[in-house]
Amino acid sequence: MKNQNVPSWSKKFTGFAGVIGASALIGFPAWAHINPNTTVANAAQTQQLAGNVKPAAAPASMAATKDIVAIASGDAQFNTLTKALGAAGLVTTLQGKGPFTVFAPTDAAFAALPKGTLENLLKPANKAKLVKILTYHVVPGAVLSTSLKSDEVTTVEKSKLKVEVKGGKVKVGGANVVKADIKASNGVIHVIDKVLMPPEGM
C-alpha cells in the first residue's frame, strides 16, 4: 500500500513508520522471505494506532537529513542495537526508503537479557534468529506517539505486538516507551527499555 492510501498519517510524518514498498523488499530479500506480506499493509491496521500521547522532543534536523541507521549509530544509547543490525544484515534495509517505525531498545535493555543471550544472538550461526527478533521491533507504517492507542499491530516479523496507552504512557510488548518521536528521513524511532521477543523468539 502506498502512503497516499493513508492520508491522515502522511500529513503527520515523513516516512519511517509502517509501509514497506515493493522496492524495499526487492532490495532486501531476507525480509521478503520472512514477511512476504509486508507490502500489503492496510489502512485499517494503520488506523489502529490513532490516539493521544504527548510526544517527547526530537531534534528537528534529524527528521529531514538522517535515516534511522544514521541516527542510531550516532546515539550512544544504541551501540548494541547498531551492532546487532550489522550482524543481522539489516543496515542497508533501514537506510532505505521505508517508511518504518522502529521500537529501539537501549544498550541497557540489551544488557538486561539473560547472561550469554546477546553473545549467542550475534554469532553468524544465529543470524536468522537475530533477524526475527529485530524485525519484531519494526512496524510497517509511519506512526508518531500522537497516533498511538491501545491495540495490537502486526510487525515486519509478522507476529502481533501489543500496544498499551494509559495515563499518557505507552507500553509496547511490555516495554516502556521512554522517549518517542525521534524523526528520521525514512521513518520514526521510539526508544524502549526492554528487548522484545517474538513468539518462540528464543
C-alpha positions in Angstrom: 0.0 0.0 0.0 1.3 3.4 -0.8 1.3 6.3 1.5 -1.5 8.1 -0.3 -3.8 5.4 0.9 -3.3 6.7 4.4 -3.5 10.5 4.0 -4.3 11.0 7.7 -0.8 9.7 8.5 1.1 11.2 5.6 0.3 14.7 6.9 2.0 13.9 10.3 5.3 12.4 9.3 7.7 12.0 6.5 8.4 8.4 6.4 9.6 5.6 8.6 6.6 4.2 10.3 4.8 1.5 8.6 4.5 0.9 4.9 7.2 -1.1 3.2 7.1 -0.8 -0.5 7.9 -3.4 -3.1 11.1 -1.8 -3.9 12.3 -2.2 -0.3 11.5 -5.9 -0.4 13.4 -6.3 -3.7 16.4 -4.7 -2.1 16.1 -6.9 1.0 15.2 -10.5 0.1 15.7 -11.7 3.6 12.7 -9.6 4.8 10.7 -10.6 1.8 11.3 -14.2 2.8 10.4 -13.6 6.5 7.3 -11.5 5.7 6.2 -11.6 2.1 3.0 -9.7 3.0 4.6 -6.6 4.2 3.7 -4.8 1.0 0.0 -5.4 1.8 -0.1 -3.3 5.0 -3.6 -1.7 5.0 -5.3 1.5 6.2 -7.2 -0.4 8.8 -4.1 -1.6 10.6 -2.6 1.9 10.4 -5.8 3.4 11.8 -5.5 1.1 14.8 -2.6 3.3 16.1 -4.6 6.6 16.5 -4.7 8.2 19.9 -3.4 10.9 22.3 0.1 10.6 23.7 2.3 13.5 24.2 5.5 13.1 22.2 8.9 13.7 23.6 11.1 16.3 22.0 13.2 15.2 19.0 15.8 17.2 17.1 14.1 18.7 14.1 17.2 18.5 12.0 17.2 14.7 12.1 13.8 14.5 10.6 14.9 15.8 7.2 18.5 14.7 6.9 19.3 11.4 8.7 18.0 7.9 8.2 17.2 5.5 11.0 20.6 3.8 10.9 22.5 7.2 10.9 20.5 8.3 14.0 21.0 5.0 15.9 24.7 4.9 15.1 25.2 8.4 16.2 23.5 7.9 19.6 25.5 6.3 22.4 22.5 4.5 23.8 22.1 2.5 20.7 25.6 1.0 20.4 24.3 -2.6 20.9 21.4 -2.1 18.6 23.6 -0.8 15.8 26.0 -3.8 16.2 23.0 -6.2 16.1 21.6 -4.6 12.9 25.0 -5.1 11.3 25.2 -8.7 12.4 21.7 -9.3 11.1 22.4 -7.6 7.7 19.6 -5.1 8.3 21.6 -1.9 8.0 21.0 -1.4 4.3 17.3 -2.0 4.7 16.9 0.5 7.4 18.8 3.0 5.4 16.3 2.5 2.6 13.2 4.5 1.7 10.8 2.8 4.1 8.9 4.2 5.8 9.5 2.3 9.0 8.5 2.6 12.7 11.2 1.2 15.0 10.9 0.5 18.7 14.5 0.7 19.6 15.9 -1.0 22.7 18.7 0.8 24.6 22.1 -0.7 25.5 20.7 -1.1 29.0 17.8 -3.1 27.6 20.2 -5.5 25.8 22.4 -5.7 28.9 19.3 -6.9 30.9 19.0 -10.0 28.7 20.0 -13.3 30.4 23.7 -13.8 30.5 25.1 -15.0 27.2 21.9 -14.3 25.2 23.3 -11.4 23.3 26.6 -13.0 22.6 24.8 -16.0 21.1 22.5 -14.0 19.0 25.4 -12.1 17.5 27.0 -15.3 16.2 26.7 -15.9 12.4 25.0 -19.3 13.1 22.2 -17.4 14.8 21.6 -14.7 12.2 18.1 -15.9 11.3 17.0 -15.8 14.9 18.5 -12.3 15.3 16.7 -11.1 12.2 13.5 -12.5 13.6 13.9 -10.6 16.8 15.0 -7.3 15.3 12.2 -7.3 12.7 9.8 -7.8 15.6 10.7 -4.3 16.7 9.7 -2.8 13.3 6.1 -1.9 12.3 5.1 -1.1 8.8 3.8 2.5 8.7 5.0 5.9 10.0 3.5 6.1 13.5 4.1 9.0 15.8 3.2 8.8 19.5 0.3 11.1 18.9 -1.2 8.4 16.8 -0.9 5.5 19.2 -3.7 3.8 21.0 -4.2 0.5 22.9 -4.4 -2.3 20.3 -2.3 -4.9 18.5 -0.2 -4.2 15.5 1.5 -6.6 13.1 5.2 -6.3 12.9 7.5 -6.9 9.9 8.3 -10.2 11.6 4.6 -11.0 11.1 3.8 -11.6 14.8 1.4 -9.4 16.7 2.7 -6.7 19.1 0.5 -5.4 21.9 0.4 -1.6 22.3 -0.9 -0.2 25.6 -1.7 3.5 26.1 -2.7 4.6 29.6 -2.3 7.8 31.6 -0.2 9.4 28.9 2.3 6.5 29.0 2.9 3.9 26.3 4.0 0.3 26.6 4.8 -1.9 23.6 5.1 -5.6 24.2 5.5 -4.9 27.9 8.4 -2.5 27.3 8.1 1.2 28.3 8.4 3.8 25.6 10.9 6.1 27.4 11.4 8.6 24.5 9.1 9.0 21.5 9.2 10.5 18.0 12.8 10.6 17.1 12.2 11.5 13.5 14.2 10.2 10.6 14.2 10.8 6.9 12.7 7.4 6.4 10.6 6.9 9.5 10.5 7.3 13.2 12.2 5.8 16.3 10.6 5.2 19.7 13.1 4.3 22.4 12.1 1.3 24.7 13.6 -0.1 27.8 13.3 -3.8 27.0 14.2 -6.1 24.2 11.1 -7.6 22.6 10.9 -11.3 21.9 8.6 -12.6 19.3 6.7 -15.8 20.0 9.2 -18.6 20.1 11.9 -16.0 19.5 14.4 -17.6 21.8 
